[in-house]
Amino acid sequence: MARKSVLTRPAQPPRADAVSTPSPGVPPESGAETPEQKADRVAEARRKRRANQTTRNLIGSLAASLGIVLFLVLVVVRPDPVPLAIDYAATAAEAEASLGTTVISPVVPPTWSANRAEFAGSGGVDEWNIGFITADRTFLGLLQGFTDEQGWLRDALRDPGEGERVTIAGVEWQRYDRRGVDGVGLREIALVTSTPDSTVVLYGTASDADLELLATAVAAELPPAVE
């Protein structure tokens, strides 16, 4: 009896491009990314990107705010300017040379400063004027008019009305107090006295003590009274 031969085909290696599909219930091979994992990865990347963008926006807003604050500090918030120191004694010497007579140049406390000193004329009357800023940042002025006309005095003090006679540092003054009266400006209080060739007016918004201090300094500059 003849023997039949059986032909067998040699085993073929798997194709390189063959895709292995896991059977249901069988976990994927290690290292493979499932659709759920990919979705989670994409969502996490978006979250980090939004967080980074928010941080950059916050830093930018803070930088802009600090820039605005710095600008306001440099431009708006400035120290009070230091007033210019006026050498009223030197100006008084020039006025004396021009006028040919003595003008009053009182010695005031070092905490005071002069913001004005000029020799001018008003209504045909020569005038010597000094403005002082006191230690309390209030104002006192000295006005010396080389006249005895009462009309000039009324204009200088804006119709002061009746005053009262007082004596300060041995000098008789007429005192006017109009604090609280509208329209008097810097002439709230005033003291008036006379020399042989002029009328001296002290006026301002300072305290009674500072006004008396200025009157005392002026009295030291006045010529002695003629008996």
C-alpha positions as CSV (number, residue, x, y, z in Angstrom):
1,M,0.0,0.0,0.0
2,A,1.5,3.3,-1.1
3,R,2.2,6.1,1.5
4,K,0.8,9.5,0.9
5,S,3.0,12.4,1.5
6,V,1.6,15.5,3.3
7,L,2.8,18.9,2.3
8,T,3.1,21.5,5.0
9,R,3.5,25.2,4.4
10,P,6.3,26.9,6.4
11,A,5.1,29.4,9.1
12,Q,5.0,33.0,7.8
13,P,6.4,35.7,10.1
14,P,3.8,38.3,11.1
15,R,3.6,41.4,8.9
16,A,5.2,44.5,10.2
17,D,2.2,46.6,9.6
18,A,-0.3,44.3,11.1
19,V,-2.3,45.9,13.9
20,S,-3.0,43.8,16.9
21,T,-6.4,44.4,18.3
22,P,-6.8,43.5,21.9
23,S,-9.6,41.2,22.7
24,P,-12.4,42.5,24.7
25,G,-11.6,42.5,28.4
26,V,-7.9,42.3,27.7
27,P,-5.8,45.3,28.9
28,P,-3.7,47.1,26.3
29,E,-0.1,46.5,25.9
30,S,2.2,48.4,28.3
31,G,3.0,52.0,27.0
32,A,0.0,52.3,24.7
33,E,-2.2,55.4,25.2
34,T,-5.9,55.0,25.4
35,P,-8.4,57.6,24.1
36,E,-9.3,58.5,27.7
37,Q,-5.6,59.0,28.6
38,K,-5.1,61.2,25.5
39,A,-8.2,63.3,26.4
40,D,-6.9,63.7,29.9
41,R,-3.4,64.7,28.7
42,V,-4.8,67.3,26.3
43,A,-7.1,68.7,29.0
44,E,-4.2,69.0,31.5
45,A,-2.0,70.8,28.9
46,R,-4.8,73.3,28.2
47,R,-5.3,73.9,32.0
48,K,-1.5,74.6,32.4
49,R,-1.5,76.9,29.4
50,R,-4.5,78.9,30.8
51,A,-2.8,79.0,34.2
52,N,0.4,80.4,32.7
53,Q,-1.5,82.9,30.7
54,T,-3.4,84.1,33.8
55,T,-0.1,84.5,35.7
56,R,1.5,86.5,32.8
57,N,-1.6,88.7,32.7
58,L,-1.4,89.3,36.5
59,I,2.2,90.2,36.3
60,G,1.6,92.6,33.5
61,S,-1.3,94.3,35.4
62,L,0.9,94.7,38.5
63,A,3.7,96.2,36.5
64,A,1.3,98.7,34.8
65,S,-0.1,99.6,38.2
66,L,3.3,100.2,39.7
67,G,4.2,102.3,36.8
68,I,1.2,104.5,37.3
69,V,1.9,104.9,41.0
70,L,5.6,105.8,40.3
71,F,4.5,108.4,37.8
72,L,2.1,110.0,40.3
73,V,4.8,110.0,43.0
74,L,7.3,111.7,40.6
75,V,4.9,114.2,39.0
76,V,2.1,114.9,41.5
77,V,3.6,114.4,44.9
78,R,6.3,117.0,45.2
79,P,7.8,118.6,48.3
80,D,6.8,122.2,49.1
81,P,9.1,124.5,47.3
82,V,11.6,126.4,49.5
83,P,10.8,130.1,49.4
84,L,13.4,132.3,47.9
85,A,15.4,134.3,50.5
86,I,15.1,138.0,49.7
87,D,17.7,140.3,51.1
88,Y,15.4,143.1,52.1
89,A,18.2,144.9,54.0
90,A,20.1,145.3,50.7
91,T,17.0,146.5,48.9
92,A,16.3,149.0,51.7
93,A,19.8,150.5,51.2
94,E,19.1,150.9,47.5
95,A,15.7,152.6,48.4
96,E,17.4,155.0,50.8
97,A,19.9,156.0,48.2
98,S,17.1,156.6,45.7
99,L,14.8,158.5,48.2
100,G,17.5,160.3,50.2
101,T,15.9,159.5,53.5
102,T,15.8,156.5,55.9
103,V,13.6,153.5,55.2
104,I,12.7,151.0,57.9
105,S,14.5,147.7,57.8
106,P,13.6,145.8,61.0
107,V,15.5,142.8,62.3
108,V,13.1,139.9,62.6
109,P,13.6,136.4,64.0
110,P,15.7,134.0,61.9
111,T,12.6,131.7,61.6
112,W,10.9,134.4,59.5
113,S,11.6,135.0,55.8
114,A,11.0,137.9,53.5
115,N,9.0,137.2,50.4
116,R,8.8,140.8,49.1
117,A,10.9,143.9,49.3
118,E,10.3,146.9,47.0
119,F,10.4,150.6,46.7
120,A,7.6,152.0,44.5
121,G,5.0,154.6,44.2
122,S,1.2,154.7,44.5
123,G,-0.9,157.8,43.8
124,G,2.0,160.1,43.8
125,V,3.3,158.8,47.1
126,D,6.6,156.9,47.5
127,E,6.2,153.6,49.3
128,W,8.6,151.1,50.9
129,N,7.1,147.6,51.3
130,I,8.4,144.4,52.9
131,G,6.4,141.2,53.2
132,F,7.3,138.6,55.9
133,I,6.4,135.0,56.3
134,T,6.4,134.1,60.0
135,A,7.4,130.8,61.7
136,D,3.7,129.8,61.7
137,R,3.5,130.4,57.9
138,T,1.3,133.5,58.4
139,F,1.8,136.9,56.7
140,L,2.9,140.3,58.1
141,G,3.7,143.3,56.0
142,L,5.4,146.6,56.6
143,L,4.3,149.5,54.5
144,Q,6.0,152.9,54.9
145,G,4.4,155.7,52.9
146,F,6.3,159.0,52.7
147,T,3.2,161.1,53.4
148,D,0.9,162.2,56.2
149,E,-2.2,162.2,54.1
150,Q,-5.1,160.4,55.8
151,G,-6.5,159.5,52.3
152,W,-3.4,157.5,51.6
153,L,-3.8,155.6,54.9
154,R,-7.5,154.9,54.2
155,D,-6.6,153.4,50.8
156,A,-3.7,151.4,52.3
157,L,-5.9,149.7,54.9
158,R,-9.2,149.8,52.9
159,D,-11.1,152.1,55.1
160,P,-10.1,150.7,58.5
161,G,-12.6,152.8,60.5
162,E,-11.9,153.8,64.1
163,G,-9.0,152.1,65.9
164,E,-7.7,152.1,69.4
165,R,-4.5,153.7,70.8
166,V,-1.9,151.3,72.2
167,T,1.7,151.6,73.2
168,I,4.3,149.0,72.1
169,A,8.0,149.3,72.9
170,G,7.6,153.0,73.9
171,V,5.9,153.9,70.6
172,E,2.3,155.0,70.3
173,W,0.3,153.0,67.6
174,Q,-3.2,153.0,66.3
175,R,-4.5,149.5,66.3
176,Y,-7.1,148.0,64.0
177,D,-8.6,144.5,64.4
178,R,-10.9,143.4,61.6
179,R,-10.5,139.6,61.8
180,G,-13.7,138.0,60.6
181,V,-14.7,141.0,58.4
182,D,-15.2,140.3,54.7
183,G,-13.2,142.0,52.1
184,V,-10.2,143.0,54.1
185,G,-7.8,140.4,52.5
186,L,-4.4,140.4,54.2
187,R,-5.3,143.4,56.4
188,E,-7.0,141.6,59.2
189,I,-5.0,143.3,61.9
190,A,-2.9,146.5,61.6
191,L,-0.8,148.9,63.6
192,V,-0.1,152.5,62.4
193,T,2.4,155.1,63.7
194,S,4.2,158.1,62.2
195,T,7.7,159.5,61.8
196,P,8.5,163.1,60.9
197,D,8.3,162.3,57.2
198,S,6.3,159.1,56.8
199,T,3.4,156.9,58.0
200,V,4.3,153.4,59.0
201,V,1.7,150.6,58.6
202,L,2.1,147.0,59.9
203,Y,-0.6,144.7,58.7
204,G,-1.3,141.0,58.1
205,T,-3.0,137.8,59.2
206,A,-0.5,136.7,62.0
207,S,-1.1,136.4,65.7
208,D,-1.2,139.4,68.1
209,A,2.1,138.1,69.5
210,D,3.9,138.2,66.1
211,L,2.4,141.6,65.2
212,E,3.7,143.0,68.5
213,L,7.1,141.4,67.9
214,L,7.3,143.1,64.5
215,A,6.2,146.4,66.1
216,T,9.0,146.1,68.6
217,A,11.5,145.5,65.9
218,V,10.2,148.5,63.9
219,A,10.3,150.7,67.0
220,A,14.0,150.1,67.3
221,E,14.5,151.5,63.8
222,L,12.4,154.7,64.3
223,P,14.0,158.0,65.0
224,P,13.7,159.3,68.6
225,A,10.6,161.3,69.3
226,V,11.1,165.0,69.3
227,E,10.1,166.5,72.7
